Amino acid sequence: MKIHYRCPQCGQFDCACPTTSTGLADLAGLAGLADPSARLSASCASLGGSVFAETGTIGTIGALIAPDEGAGTNQALGALALTGNADRTVRKMAAYILQQGDRIGVFQMGILSPVRASDACVIAATNLVYAVTAGLFKLPLAVPVTLRADTTYYLAVYNQVANSRLGGFTAGTAATTDAPPINFRTQNLTGLNVGATISLADTSLTLSPWLETF
């Protein structure tokens, strides 16, 4: 059976116009009967975005997180994120800064792998930076890292920018049991150092920073 299709350029059936990627997409959608030679363009075939893992979605932001949230000192906050069904190399991280405060101060993001219910190991981090800007604030990892499929990791942020506020949301149970907690806070840090073990014992805040990886 010959398949007839309308040209998106001239509007005629079976014309001599060069077939465009749009035309191929239209042809492929005709009741599943596609010309075997028809191929979607790479841009059409790529349906997913570049976001690999995030602690929530931007739409879940409902809390502001201060650098000294809960009267903390030099603290990092982290929240669980679940990877997809394929390994993916991550090169950047992002936080959402609703209030940039004094703008100047130490800021860093990192990725941790749970070791047990009470500890996690820093496996990747951005370099320390000393100024931030409001909105979606992105930083490259110092060294890219490959996250494994179907695995949980922590995305964490170390923010010492006075009077700033990060976007986050309320989550967690304020308790540690047999599995790694939903989120954590660790105090008295100088940053997120790759290879260091971070305690997950303090779950008192029940706050998760919104963070994502690329």
C-alpha positions in Angstrom: 0.0 0.0 0.0 1.4 3.4 -0.9 1.2 6.0 1.7 0.2 9.5 0.6 1.0 12.5 2.8 0.4 16.3 2.6 3.6 18.4 2.2 4.0 20.9 5.0 5.6 23.4 2.6 3.2 23.5 -0.4 0.1 21.8 1.0 0.0 19.3 -1.9 0.0 15.5 -1.7 3.1 13.6 -2.9 4.9 16.8 -4.2 8.5 17.1 -5.2 9.5 19.4 -2.4 12.5 18.3 -0.3 11.1 16.4 2.7 11.7 18.3 6.0 12.1 16.9 9.4 8.6 18.2 10.2 7.3 16.3 7.2 9.0 13.1 8.4 7.5 13.5 11.8 4.0 13.9 10.3 4.5 10.9 8.1 5.7 8.7 11.0 2.5 9.6 12.9 0.0 8.4 10.2 -1.6 5.4 12.0 1.7 3.8 12.6 2.3 3.4 8.8 5.6 5.0 8.1 7.9 4.9 5.1 10.9 2.7 6.1 13.2 5.4 4.8 11.7 8.1 7.1 13.8 9.0 10.1 13.2 11.6 12.8 15.8 14.2 13.3 18.0 14.0 16.4 16.3 17.0 17.9 12.9 15.4 17.5 14.0 12.1 18.9 15.4 13.7 22.0 12.3 14.0 24.2 14.0 14.3 27.6 15.6 17.3 29.3 19.1 17.6 30.6 18.2 17.4 34.2 19.5 14.1 35.7 18.6 14.2 39.4 17.0 16.7 41.7 15.9 16.8 45.3 12.4 17.9 44.3 11.0 20.1 41.6 11.0 23.9 41.4 7.3 23.7 41.9 7.8 22.2 45.3 9.7 25.1 46.7 7.8 26.3 49.7 10.4 27.3 52.3 13.3 29.7 52.6 16.5 28.3 54.1 19.0 30.6 55.8 22.7 29.9 56.1 22.2 29.5 59.9 18.9 27.7 59.7 18.0 26.2 63.1 20.8 28.2 64.7 23.4 26.2 62.8 27.1 27.1 62.4 29.0 26.5 59.2 26.5 23.9 58.1 25.7 21.9 55.0 22.2 20.6 54.3 21.5 17.7 52.0 18.5 15.8 50.6 18.0 12.5 48.9 17.7 12.3 45.1 17.0 9.2 43.0 18.7 8.6 39.7 17.0 7.4 36.6 17.3 4.1 34.9 20.6 4.7 33.2 24.1 5.8 34.3 24.7 9.4 33.6 27.8 11.7 33.9 27.0 14.8 35.9 29.0 18.0 35.2 27.0 20.8 36.9 24.8 21.5 39.9 22.2 24.2 40.6 20.4 25.8 43.5 17.6 28.3 43.6 18.6 31.5 45.4 15.5 33.6 46.3 17.3 36.1 48.4 21.0 36.8 47.6 21.6 38.7 50.9 25.1 40.2 51.2 26.0 38.4 47.9 29.5 37.8 49.3 30.3 34.6 51.2 31.4 31.0 50.8 29.1 28.8 48.7 29.5 25.2 47.5 27.4 22.3 46.3 28.2 18.6 46.3 27.0 15.0 45.8 27.3 12.4 48.5 26.8 8.6 48.5 25.2 7.1 51.5 27.5 4.6 53.3 25.1 3.5 55.9 22.1 4.9 57.7 24.3 7.4 59.6 27.0 8.5 57.2 27.6 9.5 53.6 30.8 10.1 51.6 31.3 13.1 49.4 32.0 11.9 45.9 31.9 15.1 43.9 31.7 18.9 44.6 31.9 22.3 43.0 34.8 24.5 43.9 34.2 27.0 46.7 32.9 30.3 45.3 32.7 33.6 47.2 29.7 35.4 45.6 26.2 34.3 44.5 23.5 35.8 42.3 19.7 35.4 42.7 17.7 32.9 40.7 19.0 29.6 39.3 22.6 29.6 40.4 24.7 27.0 38.5 28.2 25.8 39.2 30.4 23.2 37.5 31.6 20.2 39.4 35.4 20.4 40.0 35.5 16.9 38.4 32.6 15.3 36.6 31.1 12.2 38.2 29.1 9.3 36.9 26.0 8.5 38.9 24.8 4.9 38.7 21.3 3.9 37.6 18.5 3.2 40.2 20.7 4.6 43.0 20.0 7.1 45.8 22.5 10.0 46.4 22.4 13.1 48.5 22.6 16.5 46.9 24.0 19.0 49.4 24.7 22.7 49.7 27.2 24.6 52.0 26.0 28.2 52.1 27.7 30.9 54.2 26.4 34.0 52.3 25.0 36.2 55.1 21.3 37.1 54.9 20.8 34.9 51.8 17.9 32.5 51.5 17.8 29.3 49.4 14.7 27.7 48.0 13.6 24.5 49.6 10.7 22.6 51.0 9.6 20.7 54.1 10.3 17.0 54.1 11.7 14.2 56.2 10.8 12.6 59.5 13.3 14.1 61.9 14.5 10.6 62.8 17.1 8.1 61.6 16.2 4.4 61.5 17.5 1.6 59.2 17.7 3.5 56.0 19.5 6.8 55.2 17.3 9.7 56.2 15.4 11.9 53.7 17.6 15.0 54.6 20.3 16.0 57.0 22.3 18.9 58.5 26.0 18.8 59.4 27.6 21.6 61.2 31.1 23.0 61.8 32.4 22.3 58.3 34.9 24.1 56.1 33.2 22.9 53.0 32.3 19.7 51.1 35.7 17.9 50.6 35.7 15.0 48.2 36.5 11.8 50.1 35.3 13.1 53.4 32.6 11.3 55.4 29.6 13.4 56.5 27.4 12.5 59.5 23.7 12.1 58.7 22.6 12.0 62.3 21.1 15.5 62.6 17.7 15.3 60.9 16.1 17.9 63.1 15.4 20.6 60.5 13.1 18.5 58.2 14.1 20.9 55.4 15.4 20.0 52.0 17.2 22.4 49.8 16.1 22.3 46.1 19.1 21.2 44.1 19.6 19.6 40.7 22.3 18.1 38.6 23.0 18.4 34.9 
